[in-house]
Every structure is written in structure tokens, then in C-alpha cells.
Amino acid sequence: MTKIFCDIADIHLVKKFNKLNLVKGFTTNPSLMRKAGAKDYTSYSIKILKITSKPVSFEVFADNEKEMISQALKICKWGKNVYVKVPITNSKGKFMGKVIQILNEKNIKLNITSVYSATQTKKILKKINKKTKVIISIFAGRMGDVGKDPIPELKKSINLSKSYNNVDILWASTREPYNFVQAKKINCDIITAPPAIINKIIKFGKSFDQLTKDTVKGFLIDSIKSKFRI
């Protein structure tokens, strides 16, 4: 069963989507936090945690190992449902294996982010135990944006993680509702999606005939509103 997480940091939307049984958790990142208007990273994150007891991922934003570890040790104390999001490399491309290993050894739940290949997944798995929960976020949508098929890398990563009951593979950077269907077909553990896409997933099941009528109706309404004449 592929779980759906909501990729959002806006307080009002967290409240709304937390009420949905379909949504099993939340993912955030510094960009989403900034967009939501967060001024203080810690206090804003704690506001989110007061709303939900579902898993929530908060990302470190340091760019070196020492500071990443320091930030992670603070973030993990915010709540029992917190996953600390750590990028697989820093901005210079250095593998953060040391950070992953140290935090994993301290039994801190991790979400390893910005992953693009099964080779990277393999490197992560070599740095973790088989007890502490780890999410590996593979950026499927961004692969598609540059003309690469994400499915083979996701499949390989899912196979590599099979012997790790503590590891979930997550389909990240979701671009369209159909990605949920694709994720389910390959037995991906989690897909994270923005609210607009989750709202469409909720409406799954319309027939082709109904889709045709809805589409034509939409064009008709717009033409009437525009007062078009030929």
C-alpha cells in the first residue's frame, strides 16, 4: 500500500490536510517554509507539530557535516513524529555518509533527500542499521523534467531496500496525480504530493464519458463568460 504524504508547510493547509485519512504524513523543506512565510524556523516548525501527530519531515539547511549534525540533533527533539531531512550530498556534491551514519547510530529517524539514483540508494543503505526508521526520497518528477525516466531507478531502489524493514522509498517531486498510480504499480512505500495534486487524487474514478462532459462543459462556461461571438 502506497502512503500519501502532503508536501506543504503552510499552517492553514497543514490543518486542512491533517483531517484527511488519505494523508498519512507531511514533508517540508526550507523553500516551502520560506513560501509559507516562516520567519523563525524552529518556532514555525513547532506550530506545525502542534497540529499533527502524523510523521513530519523537517530539513537541515547547513552545508557542512558538523553543522548538519548540530541542526539535526536539535530538530529531532521537537517531537516523536519528527523525521530529520538530510540531503544525500552538500551543495558541493560531497556525500553526507558520515552525517547519515552518525545520526542513524543515535536512533534518529531520517529522511534522506535529493536522491536520484539506485547507486545513491545503495550508498545510503551501507551507512544505516536495520532498526532505525529511514525514508529515502527519490526525486522522480525532477528526473522527468530533464527527460529521464524515474521508474527504473525507483524500482532498483525498492529492490535494494527489501531486506531493510525500517526503510521506506518515497516518490518525491510529484508532477501529476497519475504519479500515484505509477507509484502503487511499483510498490513504492510513500508518495509525497502538494495539496493541488492530492485534491485531484481524491476525485479518482471518473469515467471517460464523465470526463468528456466535464471538459466540454468547462469550455462552454468559459465561452459564455467571455461573451464570444463568431
Residue pairs with C-beta under 8 A, 6 or more apart in sequence:
2 171
2 180
2 183
2 184
2 187
2 188
2 189
2 190
2 191
3 24
3 25
3 189
3 190
3 191
4 22
4 23
4 24
4 180
4 190
4 191
4 192
4 193
4 198
4 201
5 23
5 24
5 25
5 26
5 27
5 55
5 170
5 190
5 191
5 192
5 193
6 13
6 14
6 17
6 23
6 25
6 26
6 27
6 192
6 193
6 194
6 195
6 198
7 26
7 27
7 28
7 32
7 172
7 174
7 192
7 193
7 194
8 14
8 17
8 26
8 28
8 32
8 36
8 194
8 195
9 28
9 29
9 32
9 33
9 35
9 36
9 38
9 44
9 48
10 32
10 35
10 36
11 36
11 47
11 48
11 51
13 195
14 26
14 48
14 51
14 52
15 51
16 195
17 23
17 26
17 195
17 198
18 26
18 51
18 52
18 54
20 198
20 202
22 198
22 201
22 202
23 54
23 198
24 54
24 55
24 190
25 54
25 55
25 56
25 57
25 190
26 48
26 52
26 54
26 55
26 56
26 57
27 56
27 57
27 85
27 111
27 137
27 170
27 172
27 192
28 45
28 48
28 56
28 57
28 58
28 59
28 85
29 59
29 85
29 113
30 41
30 59
30 61
33 41
33 44
33 45
36 44
38 44
38 45
41 61
42 74
42 78
45 58
45 75
45 78
46 78
48 56
49 56
49 78
49 79
49 81
49 82
52 81
53 81
54 81
55 81
55 82
55 83
55 109
56 79
56 81
56 82
56 83
57 82
57 83
57 84
57 85
57 111
57 113
57 135
58 75
58 78
58 82
58 83
58 84
58 85
59 84
59 85
59 86
59 87
59 111
59 113
60 67
60 68
60 71
60 72
60 75
60 84
60 85
60 86
60 87
61 71
62 68
62 70
62 71
63 90
63 91
63 92
64 90
65 90
65 96
65 98
65 99
68 86
68 90
68 96
68 99
69 99
69 102
69 103
72 84
72 86
72 99
72 103
72 108
73 103
73 106
73 108
75 82
75 84
76 82
76 84
76 103
76 108
76 109
82 109
83 109
83 110
83 111
83 133
83 135
84 103
84 108
84 109
84 110
84 111
85 110
85 111
85 112
85 113
85 137
86 96
86 99
86 100
86 103
86 110
86 111
86 112
86 113
87 96
87 112
87 113
87 114
88 95
88 96
88 112
88 113
88 114
88 115
88 120
88 123
88 124
89 95
89 96
89 114
90 96
95 123
97 123
97 124
97 126
97 127
100 110
100 112
100 124
100 127
100 128
101 127
101 128
103 110
104 110
104 127
104 128
104 129
104 132
104 134
105 129
107 131
107 132
108 132
109 132
109 133
109 134
110 128
110 132
110 133
110 134
110 135
111 134
111 135
111 137
111 170
112 124
112 134
112 135
112 136
112 137
113 137
113 172
114 137
114 139
115 121
115 124
115 136
115 137
115 138
115 139
115 157
116 138
116 139
116 142
116 143
116 153
117 153
118 153
118 156
118 157
118 160
121 136
121 138
121 156
121 157
121 160
121 161
121 169
122 160
124 134
124 136
125 160
125 161
125 164
125 167
128 134
128 164
128 166
128 167
129 166
130 163
130 164
130 165
130 166
131 166
132 166
133 166
133 167
133 168
134 164
134 166
134 167
134 168
135 167
135 168
135 169
135 170
135 190
136 157
136 161
136 167
136 168
136 169
136 170
137 170
137 172
137 192
138 150
138 153
138 154
138 157
138 169
138 170
138 171
138 172
139 150
139 172
139 173
140 150
140 151
140 154
140 171
140 172
140 173
140 174
140 179
141 150
141 172
141 173
141 174
141 175
141 179
142 173
143 149
143 150
143 153
144 150
144 175
145 175
150 171
151 182
151 186
154 169
154 171
154 183
154 186
154 188
155 186
157 169
158 169
158 186
158 187
158 188
158 189
161 167
161 168
161 169
168 189
168 190
169 188
169 189
169 190
170 188
170 189
170 190
170 191
170 192
171 179
171 182
171 183
171 188
171 190
171 191
171 192
172 192
174 180
174 191
174 192
174 193
174 194
174 197
176 197
177 193
177 197
177 200
177 201
177 204
179 191
179 193
179 197
180 191
180 193
180 197
180 201
183 191
193 201
206 214
